């Protein structure tokens, strides 16, 4: 279906471009004179062969000018029955090679800016605006001085004279747009397509079609210069050579592009094409851009086009695609237009006719560029989806590995679009332990979970599993269950939901063992009223959640890391006691900080100092401790914990890595400036330059940011000082209490 739509679109676009070309052809035909216009088609030609009367359009003979180039003059007589009242316009659809206008002996202007010998106006219509004063009642003389040479057909088309605004709008504007502005637009489109394609090739490195297509577009844009530029800034002979060779080389490059799109490009084809592309500029240059050499090369290219057309039809028939069919159709059109242009080079066409190649070739590049961009967009979209899917799987896999070892059960439940019920994608080991179910049975049939639910929990489960997926919600639930082979337990489940790119609804949840909590709550109900029980339960729940978070962030993650390193053989047995001491120290920090509701930083530092003193007795290390925290506002417990962990990390670095004998710790609060400063300085071996940004330093920087402070590492001789500076402490305390 997509191929048919693409083919249909290509045919529509091709038909439109053919109509444009037909318009170019028709626009060159003689336009009937309007009421206010005069068409002059008789003139007297003065050239090397002498003066003679001619009819316009007129093609100069080789005897009228020198082969290397010379000027001839057409004189026309215009008889006015009355003097003009408004400015008069003079429009000529073609003058070749270049020309200048004179009215009643007065010079009006050239077809472009510059001397006639350096201009190329043969592809553009020319419009001149004259003042009414230079025209007179009766007979007026209009002269065109034409510069001609032997490289192209030379001459002059009929002249149209009339009121400026009307002549410009009705006769000149459309022809100028088709022959000048449209081609300039196509030229810029070719440049953009070429640069984009080459950029894509540089990035991908495995798509030769983008390389050849990009070079084709740039060569075609260069070839269009001989059509769009009337006054080149370089030598006119070199300009002609560059334009012609670029056009012929672009045809060779389009052959390589087509073969790449058909996936038929071989090494010998590339070498042959490169040889042809090198030969074309040499042959054209040695022949001085003669028509005979151009016709010869065009003949070779037409023969190659016929061969590729025959092969392309066979390839498209074997495995038809929209781009292959389009290439075949455009090849046919290009072959016929190339033949027409070949006949024009040979002089077998009307003087006012136009070359079809710039339009047809631009259309072919536009269509091929559209296909390549579409294919690239499809590839990028697929790549992005694949990358997102891989990232999602990696995150889920990492989450699964982490959650296997935390003290709560985790699960993932998915509801596919249109599915009657969901299914489990993952259940952790703790989930299996809580329920007593078989993992594979649960993954195969989610209703296995229903077998262990208490009767009063069944309606909630059925509602959740059988409700339409767009209305599914799983609010926190606490259910009694009967684990396989065990006594009744109470569990609590919570889940968050998100929608996947394919429309599936994914629930990621946790399962808590709430049995002990439920029993404690039942016991409390006998001695406390319902309000007190609720407040106590909320307080416990908040403390537990806070403790779990800090356990997970602190020694919980450390245990997981040690376990993973142990499984991979990265820890020696004698290193385990040191790891356990660090984990125990972190546990003490959490308990001392979060276990007391109203603990202050100074009290926490006193407890920490006491434990550190016991730890380093007889170790050969001396710890000097100094605190001055008078007036310090009460900090939040989580910030106290971050400060203690930062200090602990700095002390560990000093004793373990810096091999310090003396360590000085100070904690000071400047009440006047509202600044808290913590400092750990040692007399160790210092840090190597440049300072390595390891995990320890990153952790301390992170903790400093969590406290709203600034971390600084200062080198001393000897040793290193770790500084934590927290400004506007009182303001932060107020914000934390809100």
Phi and psi in degrees as a GROMACS rama.xvg file:
@    title "Ramachandran Plot"
@    xaxis  label "Phi"
@    yaxis  label "Psi"
@TYPE xy
-63.7479  -38.4731  UNK-2
-63.3672  -40.7815  UNK-3
-65.1971  -41.6822  UNK-4
-63.8484  -41.5368  UNK-5
-64.8641  -41.4043  UNK-6
-64.18  -42.972  UNK-7
-61.4634  -43.3071  UNK-8
-62.4155  -40.2551  UNK-9
-64.5292  -41.958  UNK-10
-64.881  -39.8732  UNK-11
-62.478  -45.5763  UNK-12
-64.6202  -41.156  UNK-13
-62.9376  -40.3228  UNK-14
-63.12  -40.6145  UNK-15
-62.4192  -43.3821  UNK-16
-67.3691  -35.0718  UNK-17
-64.0697  -38.0888  UNK-18
-64.1097  -37.114  UNK-19
-62.6856  -44.7873  UNK-20
-62.0636  -42.2184  UNK-21
-61.6645  -36.9227  UNK-22
-64.0239  -39.1904  UNK-23
-61.0212  -40.4852  UNK-24
-66.8377  -44.063  UNK-25
-72.5768  -29.7579  UNK-26
-67.3767  -20.8407  UNK-27
-82.5529  -13.7904  UNK-28
-68.1922  157.373  UNK-29
-63.939  127.166  UNK-30
-92.6053  127.659  UNK-31
-57.6385  141.49  UNK-32
-67.288  136.836  UNK-33
-84.0039  -179.21  UNK-34
-61.252  -37.5522  UNK-35
-96.5634  7.11384  UNK-36
-114.135  151.762  UNK-37
-122.956  137.647  UNK-38
-110.629  119.639  UNK-39
-106.074  116.83  UNK-40
-122.863  14.4374  UNK-41
-122.67  137.897  UNK-42
-151.739  165.51  UNK-43
-112.006  120.672  UNK-44
-95.4266  130.992  UNK-45
-119.555  111.337  UNK-46
-136.693  -161.535  UNK-47
-64.1542  -29.2667  UNK-48
-82.7204  -0.352424  UNK-49
99.2857  170.096  UNK-50
-75.454  146.873  UNK-51
-162.395  154.505  UNK-52
-81.6095  136.712  UNK-53
-136.521  160.245  UNK-54
-106.086  141.896  UNK-55
-97.996  141.377  UNK-56
-70.5332  146.762  UNK-57
-131.039  138.037  UNK-58
-108.342  125.476  UNK-59
-67.3752  145.571  UNK-60
-90.8085  159.246  UNK-61
-63.2312  -20.8535  UNK-62
-81.1611  -8.00756  UNK-63
-83.9507  -14.1339  UNK-64
-151.356  163.85  UNK-65
-75.1117  144.152  UNK-66
-57.9149  -37.4344  UNK-67
-78.7614  -11.1415  UNK-68
123.875  132.009  UNK-69
-159.631  176.379  UNK-70
-105.767  145.811  UNK-71
-128.124  166.277  UNK-72
-134.998  130.623  UNK-73
-103.181  126.417  UNK-74
-113.386  126.189  UNK-75
-120.635  147.433  UNK-76
-108.601  128.699  UNK-77
-121.635  117.786  UNK-78
-103.322  116.547  UNK-79
-105.213  131.16  UNK-80
-78.9432  -16.8179  UNK-81
-152.926  153.436  UNK-82
-70.0449  138.009  UNK-83
-67.1469  145.716  UNK-84
-99.957  -13.6324  UNK-85
-130.615  165.663  UNK-86
-55.1012  147.757  UNK-87
-110.674  134.696  UNK-88
-103.059  146.013  UNK-89
-123.719  121.773  UNK-90
-122.793  128.017  UNK-91
-128.834  125.22  UNK-92
-71.5358  -25.4242  UNK-93
-159.502  133.571  UNK-94
-134.615  133.107  UNK-95
-133.735  133.604  UNK-96
-82.1733  -39.7138  UNK-97
-152.708  165.687  UNK-98
-160.704  164.542  UNK-99
-130.765  150.862  UNK-100
-109.445  136.587  UNK-101
-127.812  135.306  UNK-102
-124.063  119.395  UNK-103
51.7189  41.0415  UNK-104
82.8916  -7.29212  UNK-105
-94.5289  133.566  UNK-106
-73.6355  125.642  UNK-107
-96.9811  -45.6085  UNK-108
159.253  164.366  UNK-109
-86.8106  167.651  UNK-110
-67.1907  -20.2394  UNK-111
-153.649  176.222  UNK-112
-80.5521  125.293  UNK-113
127.514  170.123  UNK-114
-63.3813  149.955  UNK-115
-60.5175  -34.0237  UNK-116
-67.1012  -17.4555  UNK-117
-107.505  8.63568  UNK-118
-106.57  155.672  UNK-119
-135.077  95.9891  UNK-120
-111.015  10.7044  UNK-121
-69.068  -16.5172  UNK-122
-103.137  0.987278  UNK-123
-126.087  145.268  UNK-124
-73.8476  154.149  UNK-125
-122.871  139.513  UNK-126
-131.995  129.275  UNK-127
-121.175  136.692  UNK-128
-109.134  126.093  UNK-129
-120.19  154.711  UNK-130
-78.5527  156.763  UNK-131
-70.0823  -19.0226  UNK-132
-70.5739  -25.8851  UNK-133
-83.458  -7.96115  UNK-134
-97.1445  151.303  UNK-135
-135.996  160.341  UNK-136
-67.2224  134.342  UNK-137
97.9128  -140.735  UNK-138
-83.8501  133.346  UNK-139
-125.207  147.42  UNK-140
-108.447  122.975  UNK-141
-113.759  126.751  UNK-142
-126.135  139.343  UNK-143
-118.248  119.781  UNK-144
-94.7328  115.386  UNK-145
-108.099  132.008  UNK-146
-98.0251  125.058  UNK-147
-130.883  151.427  UNK-148
-142.441  -179.874  UNK-149
-85.2101  5.55051  UNK-150
-85.9482  -14.1624  UNK-151
-152.845  172.773  UNK-152
-72.0103  130.734  UNK-153
-118.816  152.724  UNK-154
156.721  -158.862  UNK-155
-145.952  140.916  UNK-156
-92.7545  170.949  UNK-157
-57.7906  150.015  UNK-158
-102.3  135.292  UNK-159
-113.633  132.046  UNK-160
-126.428  134.816  UNK-161
-177.249  -174.799  UNK-162
-61.2166  135.888  UNK-163
-57.1821  -55.504  UNK-164
-61.6719  -45.9856  UNK-165
-67.4127  -43.2858  UNK-166
-64.4476  -40.3637  UNK-167
-64.8905  -46.3531  UNK-168
-72.332  -39.096  UNK-169
-92.5614  -24.6991  UNK-170
-119.516  -35.2317  UNK-171
-96.3129  -40.3283  UNK-172
-59.8498  -49.0455  UNK-173
-65.2579  -43.2482  UNK-174
-63.5137  -38.9261  UNK-175
-66.2113  -38.1432  UNK-176
-63.6901  -44.4251  UNK-177
-67.8499  -39.5132  UNK-178
-91.5089  -19.1936  UNK-179
-122.19  -63.5038  UNK-180
-67.0668  -41.2038  UNK-181
-61.9597  -44.2702  UNK-182
-67.163  -35.009  UNK-183
-64.8953  -39.8401  UNK-184
-64.0459  -43.3869  UNK-185
-63.0491  -34.0519  UNK-186
-63.9531  -45.1587  UNK-187
-68.096  -36.8062  UNK-188
-61.213  -41.102  UNK-189
-62.8924  -39.9857  UNK-190
-63.7824  -45.2516  UNK-191
-63.3197  -47.2476  UNK-192
-59.4752  -41.2168  UNK-193
-64.8887  -47.0902  UNK-194
-65.7362  -41.3446  UNK-195
-62.3279  -43.7556  UNK-196
-64.7752  -42.6769  UNK-197
-65.6355  -37.4961  UNK-198
-63.2331  -41.3767  UNK-199
-63.9162  -40.5597  UNK-200
-65.0736  -41.1043  UNK-201
-61.3856  -36.5573  UNK-202
-74.6007  -46.1773  UNK-203
-81.4832  -42.9878  UNK-204
66.4137  -0.0876579  UNK-205
-128.23  15.5094  UNK-206
-124.541  85.7477  UNK-207
-63.154  -23.1931  UNK-208
-58.829  -37.2333  UNK-209
-67.9902  -34.2893  UNK-210
-64.852  -54.022  UNK-211
-67.4698  -37.3314  UNK-212
-66.3327  -42.1314  UNK-213
-61.6429  -44.232  UNK-214
-65.2673  -37.6242  UNK-215
-60.1988  -46.522  UNK-216
-61.7485  -43.1468  UNK-217
-68.036  -39.6218  UNK-218
-65.5847  -38.9496  UNK-219
-65.3407  -41.4486  UNK-220
-61.6776  -38.9516  UNK-221
-65.5292  -40.7981  UNK-222
-63.9969  -30.4712  UNK-223
-70.2164  -12.2238  UNK-224
-60.4716  -34.6946  UNK-225
-70.8182  -13.5275  UNK-226
-97.6948  -37.8606  UNK-227
-93.1408  -20.9128  UNK-228
-102.64  122.496  UNK-229
-97.3134  -26.8332  UNK-230
-127.548  81.5127  UNK-231
-67.0701  149.705  UNK-232
-90.5157  -6.08712  UNK-233
-108.868  176.248  UNK-234
-56.1123  133.726  UNK-235
-63.1633  -35.2781  UNK-236
-69.6327  -43.5111  UNK-237
-64.722  -36.6622  UNK-238
-62.9518  -44.6018  UNK-239
-62.4032  -43.7122  UNK-240
-62.5874  -43.8211  UNK-241
-63.425  -44.594  UNK-242
-64.8927  -45.8343  UNK-243
-66.0448  -46.8352  UNK-244
-66.0036  -36.156  UNK-245
-62.2765  -40.6149  UNK-246
-65.0085  -43.1277  UNK-247
-70.6367  -38.4815  UNK-248
-65.2733  -36.7962  UNK-249
-62.85  -32.6996  UNK-250
-65.6063  -42.0313  UNK-251
-63.3421  -40.3786  UNK-252
-66.7519  -32.8998  UNK-253
-68.2269  -28.2151  UNK-254
-62.5603  -45.0026  UNK-255
-64.408  -37.2365  UNK-256
-62.4991  -45.033  UNK-257
-63.4606  -42.912  UNK-258
-64.5057  -35.7361  UNK-259
-66.1882  -40.0785  UNK-260
-66.8066  -32.4183  UNK-261
-83.2608  -2.99992  UNK-262
59.8047  39.3308  UNK-263
-119.685  5.6321  UNK-264
-72.3938  129.526  UNK-265
-122.163  166.444  UNK-266
-61.5162  -42.5485  UNK-267
-66.0342  -29.8313  UNK-268
-67.008  -42.356  UNK-269
-63.584  -44.2702  UNK-270
-62.9761  -42.8051  UNK-271
-63.0202  -43.9776  UNK-272
-64.7875  -40.9193  UNK-273
-64.0602  -38.92  UNK-274
-61.7475  -41.4204  UNK-275
-65.466  -40.1547  UNK-276
-67.1775  -30.7097  UNK-277
-75.0967  -36.0924  UNK-278
-72.1184  -35.6437  UNK-279
-58.7303  -51.9324  UNK-280
-60.5489  -35.6278  UNK-281
-66.8511  -46.9601  UNK-282
-63.4799  -45.0331  UNK-283
-64.0235  -39.6025  UNK-284
-67.7664  -44.6399  UNK-285
-64.8707  -31.1498  UNK-286
-85.9329  2.02526  UNK-287
58.9163  41.6339  UNK-288
55.2724  48.0367  UNK-289
-80.5748  152.134  UNK-290
-64.28  -32.1987  UNK-291
-64.3969  -44.9852  UNK-292
-65.2291  -38.7735  UNK-293
-65.0651  -42.7696  UNK-294
-63.5412  -38.1356  UNK-295
-63.5936  -46.6744  UNK-296
-66.7602  -39.1851  UNK-297
-61.462  -36.9645  UNK-298
-61.8483  -42.789  UNK-299
-62.1431  -44.407  UNK-300
-66.4316  -35.4606  UNK-301
-65.8877  -39.1585  UNK-302
-64.0464  -43.3678  UNK-303
-62.0946  -38.6327  UNK-304
-62.2137  -40.8662  UNK-305
-62.3852  -42.6633  UNK-306
-64.5449  -46.2047  UNK-307
-66.3807  -32.6807  UNK-308
-63.4357  -43.9142  UNK-309
-61.74  -46.4368  UNK-310
-65.259  -41.3619  UNK-311
-62.511  -37.9319  UNK-312
-62.5342  -42.064  UNK-313
-64.848  -45.0198  UNK-314
-65.0459  -41.0611  UNK-315
-67.5124  -31.631  UNK-316
-71.4691  -36.2333  UNK-317
-69.1961  -46.813  UNK-318
-136.472  82.26  UNK-319
-70.5163  131.329  UNK-320
-136.792  163.047  UNK-321
-61.0838  -40.8845  UNK-322
-70.6456  -36.1206  UNK-323
-66.5357  -43.8469  UNK-324
-64.3798  -41.3334  UNK-325
-63.0092  -41.6861  UNK-326
-61.4521  -42.1533  UNK-327
-62.5094  -46.718  UNK-328
-61.6042  -45.2502  UNK-329
-68.125  -30.0329  UNK-330
-64.9304  -41.6227  UNK-331
-60.6325  -47.6055  UNK-332
-62.5197  -43.0994  UNK-333
-65.2167  -35.5358  UNK-334
-65.7201  -44.5323  UNK-335
-66.5741  -43.4966  UNK-336
-67.839  -34.2751  UNK-337
-63.295  -38.9182  UNK-338
-63.6262  -42.1635  UNK-339
-62.5041  -42.6448  UNK-340
-66.8417  -35.0421  UNK-341
-60.9216  -42.9673  UNK-342
-64.593  -34.2612  UNK-343
-67.702  -41.5427  UNK-344
-59.5008  -32.9428  UNK-345
-78.9392  -3.65053  UNK-346
87.1233  16.4493  UNK-347
-103.228  46.3308  UNK-348
-149.972  169.375  UNK-349
-68.8985  153.594  UNK-350
-63.8131  -38.6013  UNK-351
-86.4878  2.79621  UNK-352
-69.683  163.662  UNK-353
-119.619  157.586  UNK-354
-77.5586  133.665  UNK-355
-83.7496  -22.1973  UNK-356
-54.2908  -47.1791  UNK-357
-57.243  -36.6933  UNK-358
-76.7573  -48.2399  UNK-359
-66.8108  -43.695  UNK-360
-65.5286  -39.225  UNK-361
-63.1773  -40.425  UNK-362
-62.9528  -40.9542  UNK-363
-64.4419  -42.755  UNK-364
-64.5751  -38.3806  UNK-365
-63.1301  -43.6249  UNK-366
-67.5052  -45.5286  UNK-367
-63.7655  -39.8665  UNK-368
-62.7263  -37.9734  UNK-369
-62.8343  -43.966  UNK-370
-62.3106  -44.9637  UNK-371
-64.4703  -40.6627  UNK-372
-64.5755  -40.3956  UNK-373
-62.5986  -44.8485  UNK-374
-64.4017  -38.6568  UNK-375
-65.9904  -41.596  UNK-376
-62.4597  -41.1497  UNK-377
-62.7168  -42.0887  UNK-378
-64.316  -43.2144  UNK-379
-64.9964  -39.4274  UNK-380
-63.1929  -44.9007  UNK-381
-65.1736  -39.9679  UNK-382
-63.1748  -41.9773  UNK-383
-63.5575  -42.4926  UNK-384
-64.4999  -40.986  UNK-385
-64.068  -41.5891  UNK-386
-64.6429  -42.4831  UNK-387
-63.1773  -38.9633  UNK-388
-66.9703  -40.9031  UNK-389
-65.0077  -41.9938  UNK-390
-62.9086  -41.7432  UNK-391
-63.302  -42.9114  UNK-392
-64.9977  -39.0778  UNK-393
-64.4295  -42.5933  UNK-394
-64.4617  -43.5327  UNK-395
-64.6087  -39.9204  UNK-396
-64.3307  -43.1042  UNK-397
-62.9441  -41.1212  UNK-398
-63.3429  -40.0253  UNK-399
-62.1985  -43.7881  UNK-400
-65.0344  -37.7364  UNK-401
-70.2816  -44.6095  UNK-402
-72.5551  -12.8303  UNK-403
-62.4509  -24.0213  UNK-404
-115.505  9.23975  UNK-405
-93.4969  158.923  UNK-406
-77.9919  18.2475  UNK-407
-126.33  152.631  UNK-408
-81.0915  139.718  UNK-409
-123.307  153.193  UNK-410
-153.523  158.867  UNK-411
-129.57  126.603  UNK-412
-123.732  131.063  UNK-413
-122.624  141.738  UNK-414
-118.115  110.954  UNK-415
-75.4855  150.678  UNK-416
-59.0357  127.991  UNK-417
82.7287  -6.83341  UNK-418
-75.0087  145.705  UNK-419
-71.7071  -31.3795  UNK-420
-149.597  166.058  UNK-421
-89.5739  -179.961  UNK-422
-148.008  152.898  UNK-423
-77.5491  131.828  UNK-424
-93.9827  -30.2011  UNK-425
-156.032  140.293  UNK-426
-137.451  133.883  UNK-427
-79.6689  170.079  UNK-428
-64.1529  -37.3379  UNK-429
-64.5999  -35.6399  UNK-430
-60.3614  -44.0243  UNK-431
-64.4483  -40.3115  UNK-432
-65.0152  -38.7022  UNK-433
-69.2043  -36.9329  UNK-434
-95.3726  -24.1515  UNK-435
73.7756  10.765  UNK-436
-85.5575  165.542  UNK-437
-86.956  130.373  UNK-438
-57.9904  -49.3488  UNK-439
-65.1521  -38.7716  UNK-440
-62.6607  -37.7546  UNK-441
-70.0292  -37.5733  UNK-442
-70.7514  -32.4358  UNK-443
-75.4385  -38.3541  UNK-444
-141.899  108.684  UNK-445
-65.1527  -21.2581  UNK-446
-71.5395  -6.79105  UNK-447
-60.8228  -32.4444  UNK-448
-62.7136  -29.4761  UNK-449
-64.4348  -25.6672  UNK-450
-66.1238  -24.0236  UNK-451
-100.484  -1.95849  UNK-452
-77.5855  148.088  UNK-453
-68.3157  155.281  UNK-454
-56.1067  -40.4159  UNK-455
-73.1771  -13.8905  UNK-456
-90.9885  -12.2398  UNK-457
-62.2186  -42.9769  UNK-458
-58.4707  -41.9455  UNK-459
-61.5769  -41.8362  UNK-460
-64.5707  -46.2349  UNK-461
-62.9563  -41.5915  UNK-462
-62.0932  -43.1837  UNK-463
-65.7112  -43.8098  UNK-464
-75.2011  -26.1036  UNK-465
-109.492  -2.22609  UNK-466
-77.2431  150.288  UNK-467
-56.286  140.501  UNK-468
-60.2875  -30.7852  UNK-469
-69.7988  -16.1739  UNK-470
-113.206  7.94935  UNK-471
-70.8878  136.496  UNK-472
-143.471  141.615  UNK-473
-124.907  89.3675  UNK-474
-76.4679  162.087  UNK-475
-55.3036  128.901  UNK-476
-128.838  147.576  UNK-477
-123.851  114.786  UNK-478
-121.346  142.626  UNK-479
-82.1384  135.059  UNK-480
-129.518  161.682  UNK-481
-119.505  87.488  UNK-482
-57.0057  148.037  UNK-483
-62.4165  121.298  UNK-484
77.6686  15.914  UNK-485
-141.517  178.804  UNK-486
-88.1275  167.825  UNK-487
-60.6094  138.125  UNK-488
-133.323  160.617  UNK-489
-109.154  131.095  UNK-490
-126.763  154.114  UNK-491
-122.533  134.963  UNK-492
-122.596  138.89  UNK-493
-136.505  148.69  UNK-494
-149.251  148.999  UNK-495
-111.083  150.438  UNK-496
-120.638  149.026  UNK-497
-150.816  155.355  UNK-498
-101.329  129.145  UNK-499
-84.0762  162.645  UNK-500
-56.7652  -29.1076  UNK-501
-85.3432  7.42548  UNK-502
91.8031  -2.90016  UNK-503
-71.9651  150.895  UNK-504
-104.421  123.14  UNK-505
-112  128.32  UNK-506
-109.486  123.844  UNK-507
-114.989  112.391  UNK-508
-131.667  171.733  UNK-509
-127.207  153.322  UNK-510
-125.662  113.026  UNK-511
-96.2848  143.615  UNK-512
-83.9505  110.079  UNK-513
-107.259  14.7736  UNK-514
-61.2993  -49.947  UNK-515
-64.4173  -36.5661  UNK-516
-64.6166  -42.553  UNK-517
-64.2408  -42.3156  UNK-518
-63.8973  -42.284  UNK-519
-64.4433  -38.3249  UNK-520
-64.6639  -40.8393  UNK-521
-63.4912  -39.6077  UNK-522
-66.6175  -38.9783  UNK-523
-68.272  -29.7718  UNK-524
-61.0229  -25.9865  UNK-525
-76.4151  -22.5198  UNK-526
-117.32  -10.2266  UNK-527
-130.378  156.9  UNK-528
-80.7824  172.408  UNK-529
-63.1771  -36.1993  UNK-530
-67.7699  -44.4701  UNK-531
-63.071  -40.5543  UNK-532
-61.4676  -42.7312  UNK-533
-64.1211  -41.1184  UNK-534
-65.2021  -42.3872  UNK-535
-64.0134  -42.6028  UNK-536
-64.669  -40.7126  UNK-537
-65.0041  -38.8184  UNK-538
-64.6998  -44.0972  UNK-539
-62.934  -43.6257  UNK-540
-61.6441  -41.0272  UNK-541
-65.4747  -42.3636  UNK-542
-64.9689  -39.7641  UNK-543
-66.012  -42.057  UNK-544
-65.0925  -40.1868  UNK-545
-63.5386  -42.789  UNK-546
-63.5655  -42.7565  UNK-547
-62.779  -40.3037  UNK-548
-64.5598  -44.3386  UNK-549
-70.5086  -33.5271  UNK-550
-62.8808  -43.49  UNK-551
-65.3345  -41.3516  UNK-552
-73.4811  -29.8837  UNK-553
-100.055  -107.284  UNK-554
-70.5846  -19.1248  UNK-555
-63.935  -48.5371  UNK-556
-67.1605  -32.4205  UNK-557
-65.194  -42.6481  UNK-558
-60.6201  -44.0837  UNK-559
-62.2202  -41.6938  UNK-560
-64.4702  -43.5976  UNK-561
-62.1052  -41.5934  UNK-562
-61.3762  -45.3506  UNK-563
-64.5874  -41.3259  UNK-564
-67.8623  -34.6889  UNK-565
-67.2263  -41.0242  UNK-566
-63.8366  -31.224  UNK-567
-92.28  4.18285  UNK-568
73.7886  27.5573  UNK-569
-95.8472  0.1404  UNK-570
-123.054  130.728  UNK-571
-83.424  152.683  UNK-572
-56.4794  -36.4492  UNK-573
-72.5799  -9.30118  UNK-574
-85.9143  -16.713  UNK-575
-59.784  -44.1986  UNK-576
-57.9886  -39.6722  UNK-577
-64.9316  -43.4254  UNK-578
-60.4104  -41.421  UNK-579
-66.3238  -35.5911  UNK-580
-65.0245  -40.8773  UNK-581
-65.0589  -41.3297  UNK-582
-66.2187  -40.0161  UNK-583
-64.3245  -40.7283  UNK-584
-61.8926  -41.1106  UNK-585
-66.3204  -37.3383  UNK-586
-61.8389  -42.3226  UNK-587
-60.9714  -40.0598  UNK-588
-60.8253  -45.1354  UNK-589
-63.6985  -46.3815  UNK-590
-65.5124  -45.9648  UNK-591
-65.1345  -34.7115  UNK-592
-83.5234  -49.2825  UNK-593
-89.3986  -15.5225  UNK-594
-79.4565  -12.2157  UNK-595
-120.772  126.759  UNK-596
-69.5586  -37.9976  UNK-597
-116.993  30.3658  UNK-598
-71.5584  142.516  UNK-599
-101.614  166.368  UNK-600
-62.1165  -38.9272  UNK-601
-64.7154  -42.4295  UNK-602
-64.0354  -42.2399  UNK-603
-63.6278  -37.9643  UNK-604
-68.5255  -33.4572  UNK-605
-63.2523  -46.6531  UNK-606
-61.1868  -41.9707  UNK-607
-65.0755  -40.4015  UNK-608
-63.0625  -39.6639  UNK-609
-63.0283  -45.7904  UNK-610
-66.785  -41.1541  UNK-611
-65.4236  -36.7023  UNK-612
-61.8103  -40.7767  UNK-613
-68.0535  -34.6152  UNK-614
-69.3003  -36.9681  UNK-615
-101.009  11.2915  UNK-616
-64.0254  126.003  UNK-617
76.7594  7.94674  UNK-618
-88.4208  -9.77042  UNK-619
88.2553  -2.26094  UNK-620
-102.449  146.822  UNK-621
-119.762  128.291  UNK-622
-111.973  119.621  UNK-623
-102.086  121.292  UNK-624
-119.965  129.966  UNK-625
-145.693  127.203  UNK-626
-132.15  142.848  UNK-627
-147.689  90.7836  UNK-628
-121.361  31.0064  UNK-629
-62.9658  133.249  UNK-630
83.3686  1.40783  UNK-631
-69.8677  125.381  UNK-632
-63.5269  154.462  UNK-633
-67.3509  117.946  UNK-634
-82.9187  156.414  UNK-635
-65.4831  149.452  UNK-636
-61.7868  -35.0179  UNK-637
-68.1151  -33.0813  UNK-638
-73.793  -35.2847  UNK-639
-61.8433  -42.0696  UNK-640
-62.1761  -41.571  UNK-641
-63.9276  -39.6814  UNK-642
-65.01  -42.908  UNK-643
-64.9723  -40.5961  UNK-644
-65.9173  -36.624  UNK-645
-65.3018  -44.2527  UNK-646
-62.9334  -43.3812  UNK-647
-61.799  -40.8204  UNK-648
-63.9367  -42.2586  UNK-649
-65.9626  -40.4699  UNK-650
-65.6007  -42.4713  UNK-651
-59.4008  -43.4488  UNK-652
-61.9494  -40.7467  UNK-653
-65.7036  -46.7662  UNK-654
-79.0293  -37.977  UNK-655
-86.4034  -45.8466  UNK-656
-99.5849  -40.7116  UNK-657
-81.788  -13.6764  UNK-658
56.1073  44.936  UNK-659
-79.3206  149.236  UNK-660
-94.2457  -34.1626  UNK-661
-125.521  138.31  UNK-662
-132.695  129.464  UNK-663
-110.151  124.437  UNK-664
-114.646  136.864  UNK-665
-140.419  143.339  UNK-666
-132.058  119.406  UNK-667
-133.396  144.362  UNK-668
-122.173  120.986  UNK-669
-92.7668  96.7688  UNK-670
-64.3989  -33.9045  UNK-671
-65.2042  -41.8711  UNK-672
-97.5978  -3.28102  UNK-673
59.6598  49.568  UNK-674
-127.498  130.885  UNK-675
-105.633  131.643  UNK-676
-128.877  127.101  UNK-677
-115.721  134.572  UNK-678
-135.887  135.644  UNK-679
-128.855  114.354  UNK-680
-123.408  143.116  UNK-681
-132.007  168.69  UNK-682
-110.405  32.4392  UNK-683
-79.59  -161.727  UNK-684
-81.3986  -1.01245  UNK-685
77.0501  -168.375  UNK-686
-121.674  143.25  UNK-687
-69.6832  155.253  UNK-688
-103.959  133.339  UNK-689
-75.6588  154.461  UNK-690
-65.8376  127.9  UNK-691
-77.101  130.885  UNK-692
-91.69  77.8725  UNK-693
-83.286  -172.434  UNK-694
-66.2226  -36.6173  UNK-695
-62.1675  -48.3343  UNK-696
-62.5769  -39.7736  UNK-697
-62.3116  -40.0814  UNK-698
-62.9753  -44.5395  UNK-699
-65.4301  -39.2188  UNK-700
-63.2424  -39.8227  UNK-701
-63.5582  -44.2958  UNK-702
-66.1834  -36.6681  UNK-703
-62.0815  -41.8244  UNK-704
-64.9866  -39.1847  UNK-705
-61.396  -32.4174  UNK-706
-82.5543  -5.5268  UNK-707
78.3238  24.2417  UNK-708
-117.246  -172.502  UNK-709
-119.035  135.703  UNK-710
-103.808  139.202  UNK-711
-144.086  139.129  UNK-712
-116.316  116.512  UNK-713
-115.052  126.532  UNK-714
-84.9687  136.495  UNK-715
-125.255  171.184  UNK-716
-120.799  95.3375  UNK-717
-94.3502  177.416  UNK-718
89.1277  -173.87  UNK-719
-138.296  146.729  UNK-720
-118.683  130.067  UNK-721
-101.694  123.537  UNK-722
-118.599  135.254  UNK-723
-122.152  122.003  UNK-724
-123.39  119.238  UNK-725
-116.148  115.392  UNK-726
-96.8018  159.658  UNK-727
50.7752  52.3003  UNK-728
-62.5666  -45.0252  UNK-729
-60.6438  -41.2343  UNK-730
-63.9439  -40.2571  UNK-731
-65.5757  -38.3802  UNK-732
-63.1299  -41.2015  UNK-733
-62.9455  -41.6416  UNK-734
-67.0338  -37.2135  UNK-735
-67.9219  -28.2185  UNK-736
-81.5061  -11.9633  UNK-737
